[in-house]
Amino acid sequence: MRTFLAVSIIVFISGLTAAQGTQPPADLASTINLSGTWRLDLKASDLGGAKPFLIYDALTLVISHQDPVLKITRQLTKKNKTTTQELTYYTDGRGETNPTPNENGKLESKTSWWDKLITIQGTSETPMGGDVVISDVNEKWELSDSGNTLIEYTVSGHSVVSFVILPRSPEKK
């Protein structure tokens, strides 16, 4: 009987924890909005490697955020060649598939709120030389208190591997 009760409590608490991770508090849902144009600040960012070996020199995100839907147009530029990708994330945890920045891969992920952060957890598959490289992806997106900077953290285990600083571009009039 004790075992059944202990297992029931653990299952109940696990369910509460999972449910809390998929919705922002009601007041945050109306105050955190990532809509806008965001451009990479390469000097302020730490992309986890030598800058000459990065897959892009410039990055622009144009985001339309109507929770739970995040629609993103991602423009990547490398050596004056620009690639545009359309991405959609669902912060209610339903799951999504999007292209990876290198164009050939795909990311299958689930996106949810965790306090003031948007978390993206999934698996990317990237073809390379006849093989497919499979990688776990764990990203956290945070809007600065001023609302003028988007910070994207890539996390491995409990350590930040890289972070991208994207200041908001002023609205054109």
ABEGO torsion letter per residue (X at the ends): XAAAAAAAAAAAAAAAAAAAAABBBAAAAAABBABEBBBBBAAABBAGBBAAABABABBBBBBBBBOABBBBBBBBBBGGBBBBBBBBBBAAGAEBBBBBAAGABBBBBBBBBBEABBBBBBBBBBBBGGBBBBBBBBBBBBBBAAGABBBBBBBBEABBABBBBBBBBBBBX
